[in-house]
Amino acid sequence: MKDKSQRPAKLKKRKSKRRIASNVKAHQRKGLGTRIAEPFGDIALGPGEEIPELRGFTMEPPDFGE
């Protein structure tokens, strides 16, 4: 058997794409909730402030033009 350094170029062992990809740190995507909340990050309730209830408002069904 020939020495590994004696192999023809096309038979040399190559690293698989999967192995190479695993060595690269992937950019971790932010969660959906975090991405939705980011635009509203500067809007905050003050100390003791509450969101007002919307009681007494009625919803009307939409008219689709019939």
JOGISUL-V207308 format. One record per helix or strand. SS is the DSSP state (H for helix, E for strand). FROM is the first residue (numbers start at 1). LEN is the number of residues. Records with the same first field share a line. If there is no record, write none. Layout:
SS=FROM-LEN + FROM-LEN
This chain:
H=4-3 + 9-3 + 17-7 + 32-7
